[in-house]
Amino acid sequence: MPGGCPLTAASQPPTDRQAVPERALRPSPSLTTERPKGATPLLYPATYPIDTIFHSEPPLTAIPGTGNQTKPDCGTFRTAFACTKDASHFMQKVPHKCFNLSCPACFSAALTRASTRIAQKFRGYRARVDTLDLDVNPELAYHHRAMAKHLNHFVLSPPVGKYAENTVCKKIVAASRRIAALVGIEAGMMALHPWRIKDEIKPRLGRRCKKVELMAEDTKEKKFWALIREDALGLGSWREYIRWSPHVHILGYGYLPPQETPEEKTAFKKLTKGWFVKKIKRGSGYDIEQPALIDCFNGQEVEDPISAVAYYILSHAAYRPGHNLYSYLGFFNPSKLRKDGKSKNNKVPVVCPKCNSPVAFGEDEYGSFKYFPGSRGDLWKPRLLNLRHQDVLIMGIDPPPEKKKNILKELPGYRAVAADVTPSSGSWLFDKWGQK
């Protein structure tokens, strides 16, 4: 063995390969930290098998959808749903999904699921804020109510050249959290974008899109990244379209300091230590709409503005196998905004856009649609969408879940004692629960 002693007779591996676990036969990542000389460069779709990437080469940071297809049937159509009155009115096929962020055929489904979960948490927070007990801690309760009305999309960019291209992602994210806290971003979801599209590539991609000059900035970027995954310009790899320019996107709540006068701009620049912080403008304003989820349902699908922004942020975020694609900051941290039991289902039926008849699952067999029977002997299995949000408790205003049950049982005999801490400290505002 190079760099070690030769194997002795006692340490020789078994001759029968079946006696050796399959995982043990794979080379250790620590022994192959460098790419072999003469190896074919990774292209999109990747030319190495998944096992080779994970076990004989270090994991590469990439964007979702630029890995290998997980299974041969990924993206293939097995079932569909159609109008129960006449399948020719409305029919939509359902592809098989593996929900793997690396899979070029299924990453979109994985992003949709992640963005939906993010939107459920934001809507759960908004619903909880609207029902806060103003008698417990009125100052903090009014603060949450005022802040929850303004959901924004922020971008934080470090000074040019501050981080080298081999900088660990966690280091950039940690610095972004500190800057976000300094400028007044109190809660939300954040994701790291290590790259931007090269300036000379953008005009060429723009010529591939129709009416690109009329698109909003996030819509245009979303189109461009889709073309990059497809290698629309034939450059051979998605990495040929990008340049190193790390920045962090945050979907969250907060107020930036005023920057109208030269003195305020100078003070803000000093506060951010050279970081560039801005809010993304959407249409005529900055705030992201937060309508009721039922108002986003058009009968066939949910068009949620919160989920749409979250999807855009995640679509080209830094992804590494085994690591999270996004994280929460501020009081959206799971220790400060905790789940309050299971989310309550609110299922609504999907209807045909032409005749408003129910839509049901089935399969298209040679031009004839065959409906699947329901689980309770029904004629068909209807398609339902679950319009729900995650019920949450705001730590500092609401009692912990383990204390809440006891308090509800003997409410008159319990009282909360306020601790002498500030709301921004992240500590409990109520640290003692005792009987009168």
C-alpha positions as CSV (number, residue, x, y, z in Angstrom):
1,M,0.0,0.0,0.0
2,P,1.4,3.4,-0.8
3,G,2.4,5.4,2.2
4,G,2.0,2.4,4.6
5,C,3.1,-1.1,5.5
6,P,2.4,-4.0,3.1
7,L,-0.5,-6.3,4.2
8,T,0.5,-9.2,6.3
9,A,-1.0,-12.7,6.0
10,A,-3.3,-12.0,9.0
11,S,-4.6,-8.8,7.5
12,Q,-5.1,-10.1,3.9
13,P,-8.7,-9.5,2.7
14,P,-10.9,-12.6,2.2
15,T,-10.6,-14.1,-1.3
16,D,-14.3,-14.5,-1.6
17,R,-15.8,-11.1,-2.6
18,Q,-19.2,-12.2,-1.3
19,A,-17.8,-12.3,2.3
20,V,-16.9,-8.6,2.1
21,P,-19.7,-6.0,2.5
22,E,-20.3,-3.9,-0.6
23,R,-19.6,-0.7,1.3
24,A,-16.2,-2.0,2.4
25,L,-15.1,-2.5,-1.2
26,R,-15.5,1.2,-2.0
27,P,-12.4,3.3,-1.6
28,S,-12.3,5.6,1.3
29,P,-12.9,9.3,0.5
30,S,-10.0,10.3,2.7
31,L,-7.6,8.3,0.4
32,T,-8.8,9.9,-2.7
33,T,-9.1,13.6,-2.0
34,E,-7.6,14.6,-5.3
35,R,-9.0,13.9,-8.8
36,P,-7.1,11.2,-10.7
37,K,-4.8,12.4,-13.4
38,G,-6.3,12.2,-16.8
39,A,-9.8,11.8,-15.5
40,T,-12.7,13.1,-17.6
41,P,-14.0,16.4,-16.1
42,L,-17.4,16.3,-14.6
43,L,-20.1,17.4,-17.0
44,Y,-23.8,17.9,-16.8
45,P,-25.3,15.4,-16.6
46,A,-22.5,14.0,-14.6
47,T,-20.5,11.3,-16.4
48,Y,-19.5,9.4,-13.2
49,P,-21.9,7.0,-11.5
50,I,-23.4,8.3,-8.2
51,D,-21.4,5.8,-6.1
52,T,-18.2,7.0,-7.7
53,I,-18.9,10.6,-6.8
54,F,-19.8,9.8,-3.2
55,H,-17.1,7.3,-2.4
56,S,-14.0,7.9,-4.6
57,E,-14.2,11.7,-4.9
58,P,-15.0,14.5,-2.5
59,P,-18.6,15.8,-2.7
60,L,-18.8,18.7,-5.0
61,T,-20.9,21.8,-4.2
62,A,-23.4,22.3,-7.0
63,I,-26.9,23.6,-7.7
64,P,-30.0,21.4,-7.6
65,G,-30.6,19.3,-10.7
66,T,-27.1,18.9,-12.0
67,G,-26.3,15.4,-10.8
68,N,-27.2,11.9,-12.1
69,Q,-30.7,10.6,-12.7
70,T,-31.5,8.5,-9.7
71,K,-33.6,5.8,-11.4
72,P,-34.3,4.9,-15.0
73,D,-38.1,5.6,-14.5
74,C,-37.5,9.1,-13.0
75,G,-39.7,11.6,-14.9
76,T,-41.7,8.9,-16.7
77,F,-45.5,9.1,-16.6
78,R,-47.3,6.3,-14.9
79,T,-50.7,7.8,-13.9
80,A,-52.7,10.9,-14.6
81,F,-55.8,12.7,-13.4
82,A,-58.7,13.9,-15.6
83,C,-62.2,15.3,-15.5
84,T,-64.7,12.7,-14.4
85,K,-67.3,14.0,-16.8
86,D,-65.2,13.9,-19.9
87,A,-61.5,13.2,-19.9
88,S,-61.0,15.3,-23.0
89,H,-61.9,18.4,-21.0
90,F,-58.9,18.3,-18.7
91,M,-56.2,15.7,-18.2
92,Q,-52.7,16.0,-16.7
93,K,-50.1,13.3,-16.4
94,V,-48.3,12.6,-13.2
95,P,-44.5,11.8,-13.5
96,H,-42.7,9.5,-11.2
97,K,-40.6,11.4,-8.7
98,C,-37.7,10.4,-6.5
99,F,-37.5,13.8,-4.7
100,N,-33.7,13.8,-5.0
101,L,-32.2,17.3,-5.3
102,S,-29.4,16.0,-7.5
103,C,-31.7,14.3,-10.0
104,P,-32.2,16.4,-13.2
105,A,-35.6,14.8,-13.7
106,C,-37.0,15.2,-10.2
107,F,-35.2,18.1,-8.6
108,S,-38.2,20.4,-9.4
109,A,-40.5,18.3,-7.4
110,A,-38.1,18.3,-4.4
111,L,-37.8,22.1,-4.6
112,T,-41.6,22.4,-4.8
113,R,-42.0,20.3,-1.7
114,A,-39.3,22.3,0.2
115,S,-40.8,25.7,-0.8
116,T,-44.3,24.5,0.2
117,R,-43.0,23.6,3.7
118,I,-41.3,27.0,4.0
119,A,-44.5,28.8,3.0
120,Q,-46.4,26.7,5.6
121,K,-44.1,27.9,8.4
122,F,-44.5,31.5,7.3
123,R,-48.2,31.2,7.2
124,G,-48.3,29.5,10.5
125,Y,-46.4,32.4,12.1
126,R,-48.7,34.9,10.5
127,A,-51.8,33.0,11.8
128,R,-50.3,32.8,15.3
129,V,-49.4,36.5,15.4
130,D,-53.0,37.4,14.5
131,T,-54.3,35.5,17.6
132,L,-51.6,36.5,20.1
133,D,-52.8,37.3,23.7
134,L,-52.0,41.0,24.1
135,D,-52.3,40.8,27.9
136,V,-49.3,38.5,28.3
137,N,-46.6,40.7,26.8
138,P,-48.2,43.6,24.9
139,E,-45.0,45.2,23.7
140,L,-43.6,42.1,22.1
141,A,-47.0,41.0,20.8
142,Y,-47.6,44.4,19.0
143,H,-44.0,44.2,17.6
144,H,-44.7,40.8,16.0
145,R,-48.1,42.0,14.6
146,A,-46.5,45.0,13.0
147,M,-43.5,43.1,11.6
148,A,-45.6,40.2,10.3
149,K,-47.3,42.5,7.8
150,H,-44.1,43.1,5.9
151,L,-42.4,40.0,4.3
152,N,-39.5,40.9,2.1
153,H,-36.8,39.4,-0.1
154,F,-33.3,40.5,1.0
155,V,-29.9,39.9,-0.7
156,L,-26.6,40.2,1.3
157,S,-23.3,40.3,-0.6
158,P,-19.9,40.4,1.0
159,P,-17.2,42.8,-0.3
160,V,-15.5,41.7,-3.5
161,G,-12.5,39.4,-2.8
162,K,-13.4,38.9,0.9
163,Y,-13.9,35.1,0.4
164,A,-11.7,32.9,-1.8
165,E,-13.3,30.4,-4.1
166,N,-12.4,27.5,-1.7
167,T,-14.0,29.1,1.3
168,V,-16.2,26.8,3.4
169,C,-19.9,27.6,2.9
170,K,-20.6,27.6,6.6
171,K,-18.2,30.5,7.1
172,I,-20.0,32.7,4.6
173,V,-23.4,31.7,6.1
174,A,-22.3,32.5,9.6
175,A,-21.0,35.9,8.6
176,S,-24.3,36.6,6.8
177,R,-26.3,35.8,9.9
178,R,-24.3,38.4,11.9
179,I,-24.8,41.1,9.2
180,A,-28.6,40.3,9.0
181,A,-28.9,40.7,12.7
182,L,-27.1,44.0,12.6
183,V,-29.3,45.5,9.9
184,G,-32.6,44.5,11.5
185,I,-33.6,41.3,9.7
186,E,-35.1,39.5,12.6
187,A,-36.4,36.2,11.2
188,G,-36.7,34.2,8.0
189,M,-35.3,31.6,5.7
190,M,-31.8,31.9,4.1
191,A,-29.8,30.2,1.4
192,L,-26.3,30.6,0.0
193,H,-25.7,31.3,-3.7
194,P,-22.0,30.8,-4.4
195,W,-22.2,31.9,-8.0
196,R,-23.6,34.4,-10.4
197,I,-24.1,34.1,-14.2
198,K,-21.2,35.6,-16.2
199,D,-21.9,39.0,-17.6
200,E,-21.0,38.0,-21.1
201,I,-23.4,35.0,-20.9
202,K,-26.5,36.9,-19.9
203,P,-27.1,38.6,-23.3
204,R,-26.8,35.3,-25.1
205,L,-29.2,33.6,-22.7
206,G,-31.6,36.6,-23.1
207,R,-31.8,36.0,-26.8
208,R,-33.1,32.5,-26.0
209,C,-36.1,33.9,-24.0
210,K,-39.1,35.6,-25.4
211,K,-40.0,39.0,-24.1
212,V,-37.1,38.9,-21.7
213,E,-37.2,42.7,-21.4
214,L,-40.7,42.5,-19.9
215,M,-39.8,39.9,-17.2
216,A,-39.3,40.7,-13.5
217,E,-35.7,40.2,-12.3
218,D,-36.4,37.0,-10.4
219,T,-38.4,35.5,-13.3
220,K,-35.6,36.3,-15.7
221,E,-33.0,34.7,-13.5
222,K,-35.2,31.6,-13.1
223,K,-35.4,31.3,-16.9
224,F,-31.7,31.8,-17.3
225,W,-30.8,29.0,-14.7
226,A,-33.2,26.6,-16.5
227,L,-31.3,27.3,-19.7
228,I,-28.0,26.7,-18.0
229,R,-29.1,23.3,-16.7
230,E,-30.1,22.4,-20.3
231,D,-26.7,23.7,-21.6
232,A,-28.6,25.8,-24.1
233,L,-25.4,27.4,-25.4
234,G,-23.6,24.1,-25.8
235,L,-20.7,25.1,-23.5
236,G,-20.4,21.5,-22.2
237,S,-21.0,22.1,-18.5
238,W,-23.2,24.4,-16.3
239,R,-20.0,25.5,-14.6
240,E,-18.9,27.3,-17.8
241,Y,-21.8,29.7,-17.4
242,I,-21.0,31.0,-13.9
243,R,-18.4,32.9,-11.9
244,W,-17.6,32.9,-8.2
245,S,-19.6,35.6,-6.4
246,P,-21.0,34.4,-3.1
247,H,-24.1,36.1,-1.7
248,V,-27.0,35.1,0.5
249,H,-30.8,35.4,-0.2
250,I,-33.1,35.8,2.8
251,L,-36.9,35.6,2.7
252,G,-38.0,37.1,6.0
253,Y,-39.2,39.9,8.2
254,G,-37.3,43.0,9.4
255,Y,-36.7,46.7,8.9
256,L,-33.5,48.1,7.3
257,P,-32.2,51.4,8.7
258,P,-33.1,54.5,6.7
259,Q,-30.6,55.4,3.9
260,E,-32.0,58.6,2.6
261,T,-29.4,61.2,3.6
262,P,-25.6,61.0,3.0
263,E,-25.1,60.7,6.7
264,E,-27.5,57.7,7.0
265,K,-25.9,56.0,4.0
266,T,-22.4,56.4,5.6
267,A,-23.7,55.1,8.9
268,F,-25.4,52.1,7.2
269,K,-22.2,51.3,5.2
270,K,-20.2,51.4,8.5
271,L,-22.8,49.1,10.2
272,T,-22.6,46.5,7.4
273,K,-18.8,46.5,7.4
274,G,-18.7,46.8,3.6
275,W,-21.4,44.3,2.9
276,F,-24.0,45.2,0.3
277,V,-27.6,44.7,1.6
278,K,-30.7,45.4,-0.4
279,K,-34.4,44.5,-0.7
280,I,-35.6,43.1,-4.0
281,K,-38.4,45.2,-5.5
282,R,-41.4,43.3,-6.8
283,G,-43.6,45.3,-9.1
284,S,-44.6,48.6,-7.5
285,G,-43.4,47.8,-4.0
286,Y,-41.1,45.6,-1.9
287,D,-43.5,43.6,0.3
288,I,-44.4,40.1,-0.8
289,E,-48.1,39.5,-0.7
290,Q,-49.4,37.1,2.0
291,P,-53.0,36.3,0.9
292,A,-55.0,33.5,2.5
293,L,-54.0,30.1,1.0
294,I,-57.6,29.4,-0.1
295,D,-57.4,32.6,-2.2
296,C,-54.4,31.3,-4.0
297,F,-56.3,28.2,-5.2
298,N,-57.7,28.5,-8.6
299,G,-59.4,25.1,-8.7
300,Q,-56.5,23.3,-10.3
301,E,-53.4,24.4,-8.5
302,V,-52.1,26.8,-5.8
303,E,-50.4,29.9,-6.9
304,D,-48.7,31.0,-3.7
305,P,-46.4,34.1,-3.8
306,I,-44.5,33.0,-0.7
307,S,-43.8,29.6,-2.1
308,A,-42.8,31.1,-5.5
309,V,-40.1,33.3,-4.0
310,A,-38.8,30.4,-1.8
311,Y,-38.7,28.2,-4.9
312,Y,-36.7,30.9,-6.8
313,I,-34.2,31.2,-3.9
314,L,-33.7,27.4,-3.7
315,S,-33.5,26.8,-7.4
316,H,-29.8,27.8,-7.7
317,A,-28.7,27.7,-4.1
318,A,-25.5,25.8,-3.0
319,Y,-26.3,22.1,-2.6
320,R,-24.1,19.4,-1.3
321,P,-25.2,15.8,-0.7
322,G,-26.0,15.3,2.9
323,H,-26.3,19.0,3.7
324,N,-29.4,21.2,4.1
325,L,-30.3,23.4,1.1
326,Y,-31.5,26.2,3.4
327,S,-31.7,27.2,7.1
328,Y,-33.7,29.5,9.3
329,L,-32.4,32.5,11.2
330,G,-33.6,34.7,14.0
331,F,-36.7,33.7,15.9
332,F,-37.6,31.4,13.0
333,N,-35.1,29.0,14.5
334,P,-36.9,25.8,15.5
335,S,-36.0,26.4,19.1
336,K,-37.7,29.7,19.1
337,L,-40.6,29.0,16.7
338,R,-41.8,25.6,17.6
339,K,-44.4,23.3,16.1
340,D,-47.6,23.1,18.0
341,G,-48.7,19.5,17.2
342,K,-49.6,18.3,13.7
343,S,-50.9,20.6,11.0
344,K,-54.6,20.3,10.5
345,N,-55.6,19.0,7.1
346,N,-57.7,21.3,4.9
347,K,-58.2,19.2,1.7
348,V,-60.1,20.7,-1.2
349,P,-61.0,18.9,-4.4
350,V,-59.5,19.8,-7.7
351,V,-62.1,20.5,-10.4
352,C,-62.2,20.7,-14.2
353,P,-61.5,24.2,-15.5
354,K,-64.1,23.7,-18.2
355,C,-67.1,22.2,-16.4
356,N,-66.2,22.3,-12.7
357,S,-66.6,18.5,-12.4
358,P,-64.4,16.6,-9.9
359,V,-61.0,15.5,-11.1
360,A,-59.9,11.9,-10.4
361,F,-56.9,9.7,-10.8
362,G,-56.5,7.0,-13.5
363,E,-54.4,6.0,-16.5
364,D,-54.6,6.8,-20.1
365,E,-54.7,3.5,-22.1
366,Y,-54.5,4.0,-25.8
367,G,-56.7,7.1,-25.9
368,S,-59.2,5.8,-23.4
369,F,-59.0,7.0,-19.8
370,K,-59.6,4.4,-17.1
371,Y,-60.4,5.8,-13.6
372,F,-59.0,4.2,-10.4
373,P,-61.7,3.1,-7.9
374,G,-61.7,4.9,-4.5
375,S,-60.6,3.3,-1.3
376,R,-64.1,3.2,0.1
377,G,-65.9,1.7,-2.9
378,D,-66.3,5.0,-4.7
379,L,-66.4,5.1,-8.5
380,W,-63.1,7.0,-8.6
381,K,-60.2,8.3,-6.5
382,P,-60.6,12.1,-6.4
383,R,-57.6,14.4,-6.6
384,L,-57.3,16.6,-3.4
385,L,-55.0,19.4,-2.5
386,N,-54.1,20.1,1.2
387,L,-54.3,23.8,1.9
388,R,-52.8,24.0,5.3
389,H,-50.2,25.8,7.4
390,Q,-48.0,24.7,10.2
391,D,-49.3,25.6,13.7
392,V,-46.5,27.2,15.7
393,L,-45.8,28.6,19.1
394,I,-43.7,31.8,19.5
395,M,-41.3,31.1,22.4
396,G,-41.3,34.1,24.7
397,I,-45.0,34.8,24.3
398,D,-46.5,31.3,24.2
399,P,-45.7,28.7,26.9
400,P,-43.7,25.7,25.9
401,P,-45.8,22.8,24.6
402,E,-44.8,20.6,27.6
403,K,-46.0,23.3,30.0
404,K,-49.1,24.3,28.0
405,K,-51.0,21.1,28.8
406,N,-50.6,21.5,32.5
407,I,-51.6,25.2,32.3
408,L,-54.8,24.4,30.4
409,K,-55.8,21.8,33.0
410,E,-55.4,24.1,35.9
411,L,-55.4,27.5,34.4
412,P,-56.6,29.5,37.5
413,G,-53.8,28.0,39.7
414,Y,-50.9,28.9,37.4
415,R,-49.1,32.2,36.7
416,A,-46.2,33.3,34.5
417,V,-43.3,35.1,36.0
418,A,-41.5,37.4,33.5
419,A,-37.7,37.2,33.3
420,D,-35.6,40.3,33.1
421,V,-34.4,39.8,29.6
422,T,-34.8,41.6,26.3
423,P,-36.8,40.1,23.4
424,S,-33.8,40.1,21.1
425,S,-31.7,38.0,23.4
426,G,-33.3,34.8,22.3
427,S,-34.1,33.7,25.8
428,W,-37.4,32.8,27.3
429,L,-39.4,35.8,28.5
430,F,-41.0,33.4,31.0
431,D,-38.5,31.3,32.8
432,K,-40.6,30.2,35.8
433,W,-44.0,28.4,35.9
434,G,-45.4,28.1,39.4
435,Q,-48.6,27.8,41.3
436,K,-50.1,30.7,43.2
